Amino acid sequence: MKSPATFVSVCLFCTLFCRPAFAGHGKDKVEAFVSVKSTSSNGPLGKVWHYVNTHKELLVSDAIIIAAWSADAASTVNDERNCPNCVETNSVLGPHPTESAIWLYASGFSAFQTALNHLAWHYAPDPVLRHMVWIPAVITGVNELANVQNNVRWAEVKATAAPPVVPSVKGAASIGH
């Protein structure tokens, strides 16, 4: 973790949002993961709504992961557009990556992470272990938040820095004078 405040915020987040999941003191009711049988009254999207209703926790953790990687990609693209002196420190992307390379990298990692979350959810031997999808989501969210803050800080520093002074050539015409 980058600072004690980050650690405290992660602990607070887990305490507030994971508490209902562990309210049974480590013993989940199996019925919580069993859905109501689909009937024809659910319409053509019955299976989709069934999935959404039975996987809310997983889908929220996916949203956090995708939002974190997208925020990092957007702030990096902003830096590359508005700060020509800014250099990307990720050795995979290179010092001045293209916008498509940045978004491909971010979407690839978010897809990989969400796929791992779905596999862990599906193959969890105990329903209580399904709550562990929050661990990578929170870690990714905190890490990418720090990256976004760093990108924004460097863009502001570079944008407010005075432009270099170019000595004028004696006898050259100056515009606007």
C-alpha positions in Angstrom: 0.0 0.0 0.0 1.1 3.5 -0.7 0.2 5.0 2.6 -1.5 4.2 5.9 -4.5 6.3 4.8 -4.9 4.0 1.8 -4.8 0.9 4.1 -7.3 2.4 6.4 -9.6 3.3 3.5 -9.4 -0.3 2.1 -10.2 -1.7 5.6 -13.1 0.7 6.0 -14.4 -0.2 2.5 -14.3 -4.0 3.2 -15.9 -3.5 6.6 -18.8 -1.5 5.3 -19.5 -3.4 2.1 -18.5 -7.0 3.0 -20.1 -7.0 6.4 -23.5 -8.1 5.1 -21.8 -11.0 3.3 -20.3 -12.3 6.5 -23.3 -11.6 8.7 -23.8 -15.3 9.2 -20.4 -15.6 10.9 -18.8 -17.5 8.1 -21.8 -19.7 7.4 -23.7 -18.5 4.4 -27.2 -19.8 3.8 -27.0 -22.0 0.7 -30.4 -20.7 -0.3 -28.9 -17.2 -0.9 -27.2 -18.7 -4.0 -30.1 -20.8 -5.2 -32.4 -18.9 -7.6 -36.1 -19.1 -8.2 -36.9 -21.3 -11.2 -37.4 -19.4 -14.4 -40.9 -19.3 -15.7 -42.3 -18.1 -18.9 -43.6 -14.9 -17.2 -40.0 -13.6 -17.0 -40.1 -12.9 -20.7 -37.2 -13.3 -23.2 -34.7 -11.8 -20.8 -35.6 -14.2 -17.9 -32.2 -15.9 -17.9 -30.3 -12.5 -18.0 -32.3 -11.2 -15.0 -31.8 -14.5 -13.2 -28.0 -14.1 -13.7 -28.0 -10.5 -12.6 -30.1 -11.3 -9.5 -27.9 -14.2 -8.5 -24.5 -12.6 -9.2 -24.9 -9.0 -8.0 -21.7 -9.1 -5.9 -19.7 -10.5 -8.7 -21.0 -7.9 -11.2 -20.3 -5.0 -8.8 -16.7 -6.2 -8.4 -16.4 -6.5 -12.2 -17.6 -2.9 -12.5 -15.0 -1.7 -10.0 -12.2 -3.4 -11.9 -13.3 -2.1 -15.3 -13.9 1.4 -13.9 -10.4 1.5 -12.3 -8.6 0.4 -15.4 -10.7 2.7 -17.6 -9.9 5.7 -15.3 -6.2 4.9 -15.5 -6.3 4.6 -19.3 -8.3 7.8 -19.7 -5.9 9.8 -17.5 -2.9 8.4 -19.4 -4.5 9.3 -22.7 -5.1 12.8 -21.4 -1.5 13.1 -20.3 -0.3 12.0 -23.7 -2.5 14.5 -25.5 -1.9 17.5 -23.3 1.6 17.0 -22.0 4.1 16.3 -24.7 6.9 16.2 -22.1 5.2 13.5 -20.0 6.6 10.0 -20.3 4.8 6.7 -19.7 6.7 4.7 -17.1 5.1 1.4 -18.0 7.8 -0.5 -19.9 5.3 -2.6 -21.8 3.7 0.5 -23.4 6.8 2.4 -24.0 7.5 6.1 -23.4 4.9 7.6 -25.7 2.2 4.9 -26.4 -0.7 5.5 -28.8 -4.2 5.9 -27.6 -5.2 2.5 -29.0 -2.3 0.8 -27.2 -3.3 2.3 -23.9 -6.9 1.2 -24.2 -5.9 -2.2 -25.5 -3.6 -2.7 -22.5 -6.3 -1.5 -20.0 -9.1 -3.5 -21.5 -7.0 -6.6 -21.7 -6.1 -6.5 -18.1 -9.6 -5.7 -17.0 -11.0 -8.6 -19.1 -8.3 -11.0 -17.7 -9.1 -9.9 -14.1 -12.9 -10.2 -14.5 -12.5 -13.6 -16.2 -10.4 -14.8 -13.2 -13.1 -13.5 -10.8 -15.8 -15.4 -12.7 -13.8 -18.6 -12.6 -13.1 -18.2 -8.9 -16.8 -17.5 -8.3 -17.9 -20.5 -10.4 -15.4 -23.0 -9.0 -15.5 -21.9 -5.3 -15.9 -25.0 -3.3 -17.8 -23.2 -0.6 -20.3 -20.3 -1.2 -18.5 -18.2 1.5 -15.4 -18.2 -0.6 -17.3 -16.4 -3.4 -16.9 -13.2 -1.4 -13.2 -13.3 -2.1 -13.9 -11.6 -5.4 -13.7 -8.3 -3.5 -10.0 -8.7 -2.7 -8.7 -8.2 -6.3 -11.3 -5.6 -7.0 -10.4 -3.5 -4.0 -6.6 -3.9 -4.6 -7.0 -2.9 -8.2 -9.3 0.0 -7.3 -6.8 1.4 -4.8 -3.8 0.9 -7.0 -5.4 2.5 -10.1 -6.7 5.4 -8.0 -3.0 6.1 -7.0 -2.0 5.8 -10.7 -4.8 8.2 -11.8 -3.8 10.7 -9.1 -0.2 10.5 -10.2 -1.2 11.1 -13.8 -3.4 14.1 -12.9 -0.7 15.6 -10.7 2.0 15.3 -13.4 -0.3 16.7 -16.0 -1.0 19.7 -13.8 2.6 20.3 -13.0 3.7 20.1 -16.6 0.8 22.3 -17.7 1.5 25.1 -15.2 5.3 25.0 -15.8 6.5 28.1 -17.6 7.3 27.5 -21.3 11.0 27.6 -22.1 12.3 31.0 -23.0 13.6 31.1 -26.5 16.2 33.9 -27.1 15.2 36.2 -29.8 17.4 36.8 -32.7 18.5 40.4 -33.1 16.9 42.1 -36.1 14.2 39.3 -36.5 10.6 40.4 -36.9 8.4 39.7 -33.9 4.7 39.0 -34.3 2.4 41.3 -32.4 4.9 44.0 -31.5 
